[in-house]
């Protein structure tokens, strides 16, 4: 009965849609006159006994097929895996970078596909939008104004998206949204590759006067059960913002919480932000991160970053990020 109810919820959601939302580093390019867009992030990270560097480049394009139809392509080339592989070998399940690193982009989701992260078709209707193709769930679900972009905000994946929810990326799927700036209903149905089965997500967006609340329900349809709820919320007023995320698994009792704040224009054209995350999944894990970002001009910014990851033991990670956007 619960399974039938879940399918009905998702089916209702698929009858709605409007404008699509994107990761912040992609969304800013919607306002550019050119349709070939480029971003590059160079990141150096240092622990007590090891350091690493990686460079990731995204080249993406919007192609207008008509007034109501559009094609989107997001290609990524990354050199290096940063500290992530080293943390995995040392028994950490939380890594210090949430970016798409070299191993992930050379064999995307173990499919053999390289570099092409997203490739989808969008059709606008009167009050809805339909997207189908290779999509990134994280571009549309669990979004957050203060904590959602590994290029210009937090580096740690725990502060980018809900880590216990099946928010799959770069797989075949469908996304639909209906609503306006105050209220919207959003749905996604996406393959779980490299895992088995598919996942459906239904999210409601409530927004008013800088307050955004986004509760959602997810259900994995596979040979295993994974159902749960999550919420992503933020309040932003005059460059000051706070965020709160949370999640609860129904079948595995996993729990996730994160929160933090950001302050814009502390001196001039800059931002300072702090976030903390907690995961109770097999064992308890804690993340703390603070960064300072200075924007030199419209296309160049630099960030200083400090993370503390507590899992099995505690690790401190210092980071330096240079970001270029055109």
MIVEX-713800 format. One line per field, with one value per residue (C-alpha): residue number from 1; residue in one letter; x, z, y. Coordinates in steps of 0.05 Angstrom, whole numbers, plus 5000, padded with zeros to 4 digits. Layout:
% residues N
num <- [NUM/...]
residu <- [a/...]
xx <- [X/...]
zz <- [Z/...]
yy <- [Y/...]
% end
This chain:
% residues 326
num <- [1/2/3/4/5/6/7/8/9/10/11/12/13/14/15/16/17/18/19/20/21/22/23/24/25/26/27/28/29/30/31/32/33/34/35/36/37/38/39/40/41/42/43/44/45/46/47/48/49/50/51/52/53/54/55/56/57/58/59/60/61/62/63/64/65/66/67/68/69/70/71/72/73/74/75/76/77/78/79/80/81/82/83/84/85/86/87/88/89/90/91/92/93/94/95/96/97/98/99/100/101/102/103/104/105/106/107/108/109/110/111/112/113/114/115/116/117/118/119/120/121/122/123/124/125/126/127/128/129/130/131/132/133/134/135/136/137/138/139/140/141/142/143/144/145/146/147/148/149/150/151/152/153/154/155/156/157/158/159/160/161/162/163/164/165/166/167/168/169/170/171/172/173/174/175/176/177/178/179/180/181/182/183/184/185/186/187/188/189/190/191/192/193/194/195/196/197/198/199/200/201/202/203/204/205/206/207/208/209/210/211/212/213/214/215/216/217/218/219/220/221/222/223/224/225/226/227/228/229/230/231/232/233/234/235/236/237/238/239/240/241/242/243/244/245/246/247/248/249/250/251/252/253/254/255/256/257/258/259/260/261/262/263/264/265/266/267/268/269/270/271/272/273/274/275/276/277/278/279/280/281/282/283/284/285/286/287/288/289/290/291/292/293/294/295/296/297/298/299/300/301/302/303/304/305/306/307/308/309/310/311/312/313/314/315/316/317/318/319/320/321/322/323/324/325/326]
residu <- [x/x/x/x/x/x/x/x/x/x/x/x/x/x/x/x/x/x/x/x/x/x/x/x/x/x/x/x/x/x/x/x/x/x/x/x/x/x/x/x/x/x/x/x/x/x/x/x/x/x/x/x/x/x/x/x/x/x/x/x/x/x/x/x/x/x/x/x/x/x/x/x/x/x/x/x/x/x/x/x/x/x/x/x/x/x/x/x/x/x/x/x/x/x/x/x/x/x/x/x/x/x/x/x/x/x/x/x/x/x/x/x/x/x/x/x/x/x/x/x/x/x/x/x/x/x/x/x/x/x/x/x/x/x/x/x/x/x/x/x/x/x/x/x/x/x/x/x/x/x/x/x/x/x/x/x/x/x/x/x/x/x/x/x/x/x/x/x/x/x/x/x/x/x/x/x/x/x/x/x/x/x/x/x/x/x/x/x/x/x/x/x/x/x/x/x/x/x/x/x/x/x/x/x/x/x/x/x/x/x/x/x/x/x/x/x/x/x/x/x/x/x/x/x/x/x/x/x/x/x/x/x/x/x/x/x/x/x/x/x/x/x/x/x/x/x/x/x/x/x/x/x/x/x/x/x/x/x/x/x/x/x/x/x/x/x/x/x/x/x/x/x/x/x/x/x/x/x/x/x/x/x/x/x/x/x/x/x/x/x/x/x/x/x/x/x/x/x/x/x/x/x/x/x/x/x/x/x/x/x/x/x/x/x/x/x/x/x/x/x/x/x/x/x/x/x]
xx <- [5000/5056/5089/5024/5016/5087/5075/5011/5048/5101/5049/5012/5077/5093/5032/5064/5124/5151/5221/5280/5331/5404/5467/5487/5550/5506/5446/5487/5502/5429/5435/5495/5484/5531/5509/5577/5597/5661/5679/5743/5761/5832/5835/5894/5881/5929/5923/5976/6015/5990/5970/5937/5913/5858/5831/5760/5732/5660/5640/5565/5519/5446/5419/5352/5313/5252/5218/5195/5249/5321/5379/5431/5499/5547/5617/5670/5744/5780/5854/5868/5827/5848/5848/5785/5819/5867/5809/5773/5835/5839/5768/5731/5663/5661/5710/5736/5712/5643/5667/5666/5738/5781/5761/5687/5689/5732/5681/5615/5575/5614/5579/5643/5618/5670/5664/5590/5555/5488/5452/5379/5320/5274/5204/5166/5091/5043/5054/5103/5170/5189/5262/5286/5355/5418/5404/5432/5380/5421/5409/5334/5322/5349/5373/5396/5419/5473/5499/5493/5554/5623/5654/5632/5607/5625/5673/5651/5595/5557/5545/5526/5469/5434/5484/5434/5383/5388/5401/5432/5471/5486/5437/5377/5316/5257/5244/5180/5161/5098/5091/5115/5164/5121/5099/5121/5116/5177/5186/5244/5248/5319/5359/5404/5465/5515/5464/5403/5333/5304/5288/5230/5230/5173/5189/5148/5179/5151/5182/5164/5205/5272/5248/5253/5228/5234/5208/5214/5199/5242/5230/5278/5245/5295/5309/5321/5281/5302/5248/5253/5242/5286/5283/5327/5312/5346/5333/5371/5362/5410/5469/5459/5435/5424/5409/5383/5380/5355/5337/5309/5310/5248/5279/5349/5337/5393/5393/5425/5427/5466/5462/5503/5505/5536/5552/5562/5603/5639/5693/5676/5657/5669/5634/5647/5607/5606/5570/5566/5538/5519/5506/5483/5493/5527/5568/5566/5603/5614/5635/5654/5674/5688/5709/5725/5713/5737/5711/5764/5716/5657/5696/5750/5745/5790/5771/5807/5776/5783/5748/5745/5720/5708/5697/5738/5787/5791/5825/5837/5839/5863/5841/5854/5806/5812/5749/5742/5675/5659]
zz <- [5000/5017/4950/4912/4951/4933/4859/4861/4893/4839/4784/4809/4810/4738/4713/4732/4716/4698/4694/4710/4763/4759/4800/4815/4772/4712/4729/4725/4652/4632/4631/4583/4510/4487/4491/4499/4572/4609/4683/4714/4786/4810/4881/4927/4992/5049/5109/5163/5122/5051/4998/4930/4872/4821/4764/4737/4675/4652/4581/4572/4518/4511/4440/4425/4379/4380/4426/4470/4459/4482/4483/4540/4542/4601/4588/4643/4640/4707/4722/4789/4845/4901/4970/4958/4940/4998/5046/5018/5028/5100/5115/5109/5075/5076/5027/5027/4956/4926/4855/4795/4797/4746/4762/4761/4694/4658/4672/4691/4737/4710/4642/4602/4583/4588/4600/4580/4646/4622/4555/4557/4518/4549/4526/4556/4560/4584/4657/4657/4635/4614/4613/4590/4577/4618/4678/4746/4802/4845/4795/4808/4877/4946/4919/4967/4958/5012/5005/4936/4894/4901/4857/4895/4962/5007/4982/5026/4995/5061/5055/4981/4982/5027/5030/5053/4998/4930/4891/4830/4778/4704/4689/4642/4673/4670/4707/4709/4746/4754/4794/4803/4847/4909/4901/4856/4850/4823/4805/4781/4758/4745/4737/4796/4755/4778/4828/4806/4797/4792/4840/4842/4880/4894/4921/4940/4937/4982/4976/5005/5023/5019/5057/5018/5044/5001/5031/4989/4989/4954/4937/4904/4861/4861/4894/4958/4997/5004/5023/5062/5068/5065/5069/5045/5069/5069/5088/5051/5064/5040/5031/5097/5097/5138/5115/5145/5112/5140/5120/5150/5119/5132/5120/5147/5201/5171/5197/5168/5191/5167/5181/5172/5151/5101/5102/5037/5028/5094/5065/4991/4938/4986/5027/5090/5107/5158/5156/5198/5182/5221/5192/5232/5181/5207/5250/5269/5224/5233/5184/5197/5143/5138/5075/5055/4982/4949/4880/4840/4782/4745/4722/4775/4849/4902/4965/5028/5060/5124/5138/5197/5183/5243/5224/5257/5272/5259/5199/5186/5112/5089/5019/4966/4907/4845/4803/4732/4698/4628]
yy <- [5000/5049/5034/5049/5114/5134/5121/5162/5220/5220/5213/5274/5313/5296/5335/5402/5447/5517/5547/5503/5522/5506/5502/5575/5572/5552/5597/5660/5646/5646/5722/5723/5741/5687/5614/5581/5589/5571/5563/5539/5523/5510/5482/5468/5430/5413/5368/5357/5307/5311/5362/5358/5401/5393/5435/5428/5460/5463/5484/5487/5511/5531/5521/5553/5507/5552/5602/5544/5491/5489/5440/5442/5409/5409/5382/5376/5362/5353/5342/5309/5279/5325/5293/5252/5186/5191/5202/5141/5097/5121/5098/5165/5165/5241/5273/5345/5362/5356/5372/5325/5302/5264/5193/5211/5249/5197/5142/5175/5130/5070/5076/5088/5157/5212/5287/5295/5307/5333/5332/5348/5376/5428/5447/5506/5507/5560/5547/5489/5463/5392/5368/5300/5271/5262/5306/5325/5319/5366/5422/5420/5388/5406/5473/5528/5600/5596/5525/5492/5508/5477/5531/5593/5568/5509/5455/5398/5355/5351/5426/5423/5372/5322/5263/5211/5225/5190/5254/5222/5261/5253/5197/5191/5223/5269/5335/5375/5438/5481/5544/5614/5652/5640/5568/5511/5436/5399/5326/5282/5210/5187/5123/5102/5083/5057/5029/4990/5016/5086/5142/5190/5256/5303/5373/5434/5504/5559/5629/5696/5758/5723/5661/5596/5529/5466/5400/5337/5263/5210/5138/5089/5036/4978/4911/4949/5000/5072/5122/5186/5260/5321/5396/5453/5523/5591/5663/5717/5792/5847/5800/5765/5693/5631/5561/5496/5428/5362/5292/5227/5158/5115/5047/5056/5110/5153/5225/5287/5359/5420/5494/5557/5630/5677/5751/5790/5855/5849/5894/5902/5851/5793/5740/5701/5638/5583/5516/5453/5385/5322/5252/5191/5135/5072/5119/5192/5241/5316/5370/5443/5492/5566/5603/5674/5694/5757/5777/5815/5830/5799/5738/5724/5706/5674/5635/5614/5553/5513/5447/5399/5329/5283/5210/5154/5211/5285/5318/5392/5414/5481/5502/5555/5562/5607/5611/5639/5648/5673]
% end
